[in-house]
Amino acid sequence: MERKLAAILAADVVGYSALMERDEAGTFDRLKAGRKELFEPEIEKRHGRIFKLMGDGLLAEFGSVVNAVECAVSLQRGLAERNASVAEDKRIEVRIGVNLGEVIIEGEDCYGEGVNVAARLEQLAEPGGICVSGKVAREVEKKLAFGFESMGEQQVKNIAEPVPAYRVVIGGAAPPMLAKPLALPTKPSVAVLPFTNMSGDPEQEYFADGLVEDLITSLSKMPGIFVIARNSTFAYKGKVADIRQVAKELGVRYVLEGSVRKAANRLRITGQLVEGTDATHVWADKFEGAIEDIFDLQDRLTESIVGAIEPSIRRAEIERARRKRPDSLDAYDLYLRAMPYAHANTPANTNEALRLLNEALLLDPNYAVAHGYLAWSYEQRFLRGGFHPDDRAAALRHANIALSIGTDDPQALCIGAFVYANISHDYENAIGALDRGLKMNPNSALGFGFSALVHMFCGRYERSTDDAQKALRLSPFDPLNYHPYLALAWVSLFTRRFEEAAGYATLAIQSNPGFSILHATLVASHASLDRLDAARVAAARLLEIAPGWTISGFVKMDLVRPHLMDEFADALRKAGLPD
């Protein structure tokens, strides 16, 4: 029996069964072509060999761990390029895991824990992503230009000891804020992890997620508590997380975790608050009641947590922390389902967000935050869907409604103010509303991100930079971080710090690869540095994601002062983008 040290790459197709159910023959042909045209050549190019093929995946062995990671990155980049012209429901996406360990050789096959760990790491990766073991990260971190984000120690199936896991940041180095442990804030700090859905019904997953988001919102309004934003804590969704590692990565003293069990019309919520340094329990409780009392259960949970963290906080402050609620759970459900589509900020997703939010407002016309999201969705469609006057009017109308009826809802104020600023260019009133929202909720990463953009649009670069950095500190893993990164990129671009502009544009693209303005920013940054080859590559990527994109359409957005838009346009022309 031969043993040796090897780097193992495990790859598996995401949603294979659903793809085969929709189009068995087409899926088979695309998988076969992808293996022959991409996987086999890339693996052979880096001196690897495939030792096992499954219907929806493969295992490959490499003598060099550097070659294995480089191959994984090339495979994901190659798949992204192949998928660019393929409909979303037909795209082949894979997860990849890479491990370094001892394996047993028997004929052409490999066995052992080294292989098993690679397969488990692959299951932890995101679609289109790569997850590597701690051994791999340590071996290659100084030899490759890719960044690595810690996912903590993961307890995986059939492996006795937890496995340190790292996410590969394909687009470049990890953001600076992730490179070293975050300092604890001076006031009590908490991260609320996604609650486990114990209902046995996958359709109710959004319900548990929405409950946690409302809990985060309520806690965030408390001026005496530093709360990590929802999108950062949801990076741990579905993973077995070490509480001490979570607290260290997010820079908080306390971590809240819990579960939601829904059966018929009854609901049970359990929660426990853990001190992150040594994983000691500070508080635990459970609440049960009829589904109609969901908001009362949430409020009781919020009160107990706040009391455990800061006993001196008065009950009146908890009362002020309660967000204005919809009159109907049905409207609430529709709002919850619309948010991911609104955040994605792509034309197709925007249309779905508009549909769901309009349905929510039919049921509850006075739902302030839904008006805010609807205004944002119409603004997205106006700026990137042909500048139709009806979309502009709808965006302004719903923004004004959000501002008028959402005076006690900081989220509604911040979203409404951002849209109002973009549509009307009345920056003073918009900034006034943003400041009111941020005063009510000083822990709103979303609010600081929008504020950074508005201050950048009107030329207040120092405040824009400050607010962008606050947004990134509050929510370091937030998918909406493309807002503060975009603000920082444009501030850098307009102050002729082109190298910094390119760096921030790259980080923004990592956060939202489908948002065309981010790619245009990278093009202009490279062109301003006379890196015309890099600018043309970025321009080609821009036209891949937005085939009808033109410089004149971009200028027509009228986002900043005319002479700045003209300078931006001149840089884009240097890269050969169409007028």
VEXFITI-117837 format. One record per residue (C-alpha): x, y, z. Coordinates in steps of 0.2 Angstrom, whole numbers, padded with zeros to 4 digits, always signed. Example, Ala and Ser with C-alpha at 12.3 -4.5 7.8 and 13.67 -1.06 7.14 Angstrom:
! VEXFITI-117837
+0062-0022+0039 +0068-0005+0036 
***
This chain:
! VEXFITI-117837
+0000+0000+0000 +0008+0016-0006 +0006+0033+0003 +0011+0050-0002 +0008+0068+0001 -0003+0076-0012 -0014+0091-0015 -0032+0086-0019 -0045+0096-0029 -0063+0091-0027 -0076+0099-0038 -0095+0097-0039 -0109+0105-0049 -0121+0116-0040 -0139+0111-0042 -0135+0096-0053 -0152+0087-0050 -0162+0102-0054 -0152+0106-0070 -0155+0088-0076 -0173+0089-0072 -0175+0105-0082 -0165+0099-0097 -0156+0082-0096 -0149+0081-0113 -0143+0099-0114 -0136+0098-0096 -0126+0082-0100 -0119+0090-0116 -0114+0106-0107 -0105+0096-0093 -0096+0085-0106 -0090+0100-0116 -0085+0109-0100 -0075+0094-0094 -0066+0092-0111 -0063+0110-0115 -0059+0117-0098 -0057+0105-0084 -0046+0092-0092 -0034+0105-0101 -0032+0116-0086 -0028+0101-0074 -0016+0094-0086 -0008+0111-0089 -0004+0112-0070 +0003+0094-0070 -0012+0086-0061 -0023+0071-0065 -0041+0067-0063 -0042+0051-0053 -0061+0050-0051 -0076+0056-0061 -0094+0057-0055 -0109+0062-0064 -0109+0079-0056 -0091+0081-0051 -0073+0075-0050 -0057+0073-0040 -0040+0077-0045 -0022+0075-0038 -0008+0087-0039 +0010+0086-0034 +0011+0104-0030 -0002+0113-0019 +0002+0130-0028 -0003+0121-0045 -0019+0115-0037 -0025+0132-0031 -0020+0140-0047 -0029+0127-0056 -0045+0130-0045 -0045+0149-0048 -0042+0146-0067 -0057+0134-0068 -0069+0146-0059 -0063+0160-0070 -0065+0150-0085 -0083+0144-0080 -0088+0162-0077 -0083+0167-0094 -0092+0152-0102 -0108+0156-0092 -0108+0175-0097 -0118+0171-0113 -0129+0157-0105 -0146+0159-0097 -0145+0159-0078 -0156+0143-0077 -0144+0134-0088 -0127+0139-0081 -0115+0126-0075 -0108+0132-0058 -0096+0122-0047 -0090+0123-0029 -0071+0118-0027 -0062+0112-0012 -0043+0110-0010 -0034+0100+0003 -0016+0095+0006 -0013+0079+0015 -0008+0061+0015 -0017+0049+0003 -0017+0031-0001 -0013+0026-0019 -0021+0010-0026 -0020+0008-0044 -0026+0024-0052 -0036+0029-0037 -0033+0039-0021 -0041+0037-0004 -0039+0043+0014 -0042+0058+0025 -0033+0069+0013 -0047+0066+0000 -0061+0066+0012 -0057+0083+0019 -0055+0090+0001 -0073+0084-0003 -0080+0092+0013 -0071+0108+0010 -0080+0108-0007 -0097+0107+0001 -0092+0123+0012 -0088+0133-0004 -0100+0145-0012 -0107+0143-0030 -0092+0149-0040 -0081+0149-0025 -0066+0140-0018 -0063+0134+0000 -0046+0128+0005 -0039+0120+0021 -0028+0129+0033 -0013+0119+0027 -0016+0125+0009 -0018+0143+0014 -0002+0143+0024 +0008+0135+0010 +0002+0146-0004 -0002+0163+0004 +0015+0171+0001 +0017+0163-0016 +0001+0168-0025 -0008+0184-0028 -0025+0178-0021 -0032+0183-0004 -0039+0171+0009 -0053+0175+0021 -0054+0164+0037 -0071+0154+0038 -0066+0148+0056 -0064+0130+0061 -0077+0119+0053 -0084+0103+0060 -0086+0092+0045 -0094+0075+0042 -0084+0060+0047 -0069+0070+0052 -0065+0069+0070 -0056+0086+0072 -0062+0103+0066 -0054+0109+0050 -0048+0127+0048 -0056+0133+0032 -0052+0148+0021 -0062+0156+0007 -0051+0161-0008 -0054+0179-0014 -0051+0176-0033 -0052+0195-0038 -0036+0200-0028 -0030+0202-0010 -0042+0201+0004 -0048+0218+0010 -0036+0226+0022 -0049+0225+0037 -0049+0206+0036 -0030+0205+0037 -0029+0207+0056 -0041+0205+0071 -0053+0219+0073 -0052+0229+0089 -0067+0228+0101 -0078+0244+0101 -0078+0253+0117 -0097+0250+0120 -0105+0233+0121 -0104+0224+0104 -0115+0210+0097 -0116+0199+0081 -0133+0190+0078 -0130+0174+0069 -0143+0167+0057 -0156+0157+0067 -0158+0138+0063 -0175+0134+0054 -0181+0119+0064 -0198+0119+0055 -0193+0105+0042 -0200+0116+0028 -0188+0124+0017 -0201+0137+0011 -0200+0144+0029 -0181+0148+0028 -0185+0166+0024 -0196+0168+0039 -0182+0163+0051 -0170+0175+0041 -0182+0189+0042 -0185+0187+0061 -0166+0188+0063 -0165+0204+0052 -0179+0212+0063 -0170+0208+0078 -0154+0215+0072 -0163+0231+0066 -0171+0233+0084 -0154+0231+0093 -0145+0242+0080 -0157+0257+0085 -0150+0256+0103 -0137+0270+0104 -0127+0260+0118 -0124+0245+0107 -0113+0241+0093 -0121+0229+0081 -0114+0220+0066 -0125+0221+0051 -0135+0207+0045 -0126+0203+0028 -0110+0200+0037 -0117+0188+0050 -0126+0179+0037 -0110+0174+0029 -0110+0160+0043 -0127+0154+0037 -0128+0135+0036 -0110+0132+0044 -0105+0125+0060 -0096+0140+0068 -0085+0141+0083 -0092+0156+0093 -0074+0161+0098 -0068+0162+0080 -0084+0172+0075 -0082+0184+0089 -0063+0187+0084 -0067+0188+0065 -0081+0201+0067 -0073+0211+0081 -0087+0209+0094 -0088+0203+0113 -0105+0194+0112 -0113+0182+0099 -0131+0178+0099 -0137+0162+0091 -0154+0153+0091 -0167+0143+0082 -0185+0145+0076 -0197+0131+0076 -0214+0133+0067 -0228+0120+0067 -0246+0125+0061 -0250+0141+0069 -0237+0140+0084 -0220+0147+0085 -0205+0143+0097 -0190+0155+0097 -0175+0150+0107 -0159+0161+0109 -0143+0161+0119 -0130+0175+0121 -0112+0169+0122 -0097+0179+0127 -0085+0177+0113 -0068+0176+0122 -0071+0160+0131 -0088+0154+0125 -0097+0156+0141 -0116+0158+0141 -0122+0175+0147 -0141+0172+0144 -0153+0159+0137 -0172+0159+0135 -0186+0152+0125 -0202+0160+0119 -0218+0152+0112 -0234+0158+0106 -0246+0159+0092 -0239+0164+0075 -0250+0180+0076 -0239+0186+0091 -0223+0185+0081 -0219+0203+0084 -0223+0202+0103 -0211+0187+0104 -0197+0196+0095 -0199+0211+0106 -0198+0201+0122 -0182+0192+0115 -0175+0209+0111 -0178+0216+0128 -0170+0201+0137 -0155+0202+0126 -0153+0221+0129 -0155+0218+0147 -0141+0205+0148 -0129+0216+0138 -0133+0233+0146 -0144+0232+0162 -0145+0251+0163 -0153+0253+0147 -0171+0259+0151 -0187+0251+0144 -0191+0267+0136 -0176+0265+0124 -0182+0248+0120 -0199+0255+0115 -0190+0267+0104 -0180+0253+0096 -0196+0245+0089 -0197+0248+0070 -0214+0253+0063 -0222+0236+0057 -0233+0231+0043 -0251+0228+0047 -0251+0211+0039 -0239+0196+0039 -0243+0193+0021 -0236+0210+0017 -0221+0207+0028 -0218+0190+0019 -0218+0199+0002 -0206+0212+0008 -0194+0199+0015 -0194+0190-0002 -0191+0206-0012 -0175+0212-0002 -0163+0200-0010 -0169+0205-0028 -0167+0224-0023 -0150+0221-0016 -0144+0212-0032 -0146+0228-0042 -0147+0220-0059 -0161+0223-0072 -0169+0206-0070 -0168+0206-0051 -0175+0224-0051 -0191+0219-0060 -0194+0204-0048 -0191+0216-0033 -0204+0228-0041 -0217+0215-0043 -0215+0209-0025 -0215+0226-0017 -0230+0232-0027 -0239+0217-0020 -0234+0221-0003 -0240+0239-0004 -0257+0233-0011 -0259+0224+0006 -0251+0238+0017 -0250+0255+0008 -0242+0263+0023 -0227+0251+0024 -0213+0264+0024 -0198+0254+0021 -0207+0245+0007 -0209+0262-0001 -0191+0265+0001 -0186+0249-0007 -0198+0252-0021 -0191+0269-0024 -0174+0262-0025 -0179+0248-0037 -0188+0261-0049 -0172+0272-0048 -0162+0257-0053 -0173+0254-0068 -0173+0272-0073 -0154+0274-0073 -0151+0258-0082 -0166+0254-0091 -0168+0268-0104 -0172+0283-0093 -0191+0281-0095 -0200+0296-0087 -0213+0285-0078 -0199+0276-0069 -0192+0292-0063 -0208+0299-0057 -0212+0282-0048 -0195+0283-0040 -0197+0301-0034 -0215+0297-0028 -0211+0282-0017 -0195+0291-0011 -0206+0305-0005 -0219+0293+0003 -0205+0284+0012 -0198+0301+0019 -0215+0307+0025 -0222+0292+0033 -0205+0284+0038 -0200+0297+0051 -0198+0284+0064 -0190+0271+0052 -0171+0275+0049 -0170+0262+0035 -0184+0270+0026 -0177+0287+0028 -0160+0282+0022 -0166+0273+0006 -0179+0286+0002 -0165+0300+0005 -0153+0291-0007 -0166+0290-0021 -0172+0308-0018 -0154+0314-0020 -0151+0305-0036 -0167+0310-0044 -0169+0328-0038 -0151+0333-0034 -0158+0342-0019 -0143+0336-0008 -0146+0347+0007 -0164+0340+0010 -0157+0322+0006 -0143+0324+0018 -0154+0330+0032 -0165+0315+0030 -0149+0303+0030 -0143+0312+0046 -0159+0309+0055 -0159+0291+0050 -0142+0288+0056 -0145+0297+0072 -0159+0285+0075 -0149+0270+0070 -0130+0274+0072 -0126+0256+0067 -0134+0256+0050 -0121+0250+0037 -0134+0252+0024 -0137+0270+0029 -0118+0274+0030 -0116+0267+0013 -0130+0277+0005 -0123+0293+0015 -0106+0290+0008 -0113+0290-0010 -0123+0305-0008 -0109+0315+0000 -0098+0309-0014 -0110+0314-0028 -0111+0332-0021 -0092+0334-0019 -0091+0332+0000 -0077+0320-0001 -0071+0320+0017 -0088+0315+0024 -0090+0303+0010 -0074+0294+0015 -0078+0294+0034 -0096+0286+0031 -0089+0273+0019 -0076+0267+0031 -0090+0267+0045 -0101+0256+0034 -0086+0244+0030 -0082+0243+0049 -0100+0239+0054 -0102+0225+0041 -0086+0219+0034 -0093+0204+0024 -0109+0214+0018 -0114+0210-0001 -0119+0229-0001 -0101+0234+0002 -0100+0239-0016 -0109+0255-0011 -0095+0261+0001 -0081+0254-0010 -0089+0264-0025 -0089+0280-0015 -0071+0277-0011 -0067+0273-0029 -0075+0289-0036 -0068+0300-0022 -0050+0293-0027 -0054+0295-0045 -0060+0313-0044 -0045+0318-0033 -0033+0309-0045 -0027+0295-0034 -0030+0283-0048 -0021+0268-0040 -0032+0269-0025 -0047+0271-0036 -0042+0255-0046 -0040+0245-0029 -0057+0251-0022 -0066+0247-0039 -0059+0229-0039 -0066+0227-0021 -0082+0234-0026 -0083+0221-0041 -0079+0207-0029 -0094+0212-0019 -0106+0214-0034 -0099+0207-0051 -0115+0211-0060 -0116+0230-0057 -0110+0239-0073 -0104+0255-0065 -0091+0246-0055 -0083+0239-0071 -0084+0257-0079 -0075+0264-0063 -0061+0251-0065 -0059+0255-0084 -0058+0273-0080 -0045+0270-0066 -0034+0259-0077 -0035+0271-0092 -0031+0286-0081 -0015+0277-0076 -0011+0274-0095 -0013+0255-0092 -0023+0253-0108 -0021+0234-0109 -0029+0232-0092 -0042+0245-0096 -0047+0236-0112 -0049+0220-0102 -0060+0228-0090 -0070+0236-0104 -0073+0219-0112 -0079+0213-0096 -0091+0228-0094 -0098+0224-0111 -0100+0206-0107 -0112+0210-0092 -0120+0225-0100 -0120+0222-0119 -0129+0238-0123 -0119+0249-0112 -0113+0266-0119 -0103+0281-0113 -0117+0293-0118 -0130+0282-0108 -0118+0283-0093 -0115+0302-0094 -0134+0304-0095 -0136+0297-0077 -0129+0314-0072 -0123+0307-0055 -0109+0321-0052 -0105+0338-0058 -0104+0339-0077 -0085+0342-0079 -0082+0327-0068 -0093+0316-0079 -0084+0323-0094 -0067+0318-0087 -0074+0301-0083 -0080+0299-0101 -0064+0304-0108 -0055+0290-0098 -0068+0278-0104 -0065+0283-0122 -0046+0279-0120 -0051+0261-0117 -0061+0260-0133 -0079+0259-0126 -0093+0264-0137 -0100+0282-0137 
***
